[in-house]
Amino acid sequence: MARVCLDPGHGGYDPGAVGISGLKEKDITLAVALETGSYLTNSGIEVIFTRDCDQVSWPSEINQDLAGRCRIANQANADLFISIHCNSAGNPDARGTETYSYTLSDRNQKGAEASRLIQAELVASLGLQNRGTKTNNFYVLRETVMPAVLTELAFLSNSEEEQLLSQPDFRTRACKAIARAVIKYFGLSLADLNQVSTGPRLVINGEPAVNVPYRIIEGKTYVELVSFISSLGGQSLWDEKTKSINIQIKKSYNA
Ligand SMILES: [Zn+2]
């Protein structure tokens, strides 16, 4: 089974770029990674996330942050690493989509191939300016041992593109584009991509739960706690001192 590590850029202490209206890069990258992950899982691809909520498992320091992400991908033996970002520039007119692979390495060819596929699908689906595929010595591209890609979906520093990034429909197009590229990369079938789920659907308060990773194992449903609680409008917080997970849900759901 093909295994992909999805890396939602930034998170926790690090908001990443912040748009004019206050949209944070870390929230966009997380939403895109989780939804992309659900499409990949439906298509028979195993997905590992470097983070699947706003809490991060690494210290609040940039080098340890990036090292932590690479360690997760390397230890999971992923076949492909995809770091998801939104761009930012001093010039508010800068716009468009670009995708990176690593500069010099044996795995460069596979990484460059994945980068081309992702860029092509994103440009076709989002219709933004095609800034092309590029190479760079980015930490997460260099220190991961598998083919690795970093994609910049659009510019948060461009008010039009920030507006687009805030729309769930626009993000869904990006997620499906990335998923389609990954499915093509592994030579798998695109048949399952447009289905919400090939198995039983998880529906929460009448809405298909695209942002809640879940599995059914031997007839029991296992959901990822933080996303599940948050989809119910609640909060879950880790208390390091007492080693407890504190969950708070609105009264109406307790009944
Ligand atoms: Zn970023």
Residues whose N, C-alpha, C, O or C-beta is under 5 A from the ligand:
A	BS01	ZN	G9 G16 H85 C86
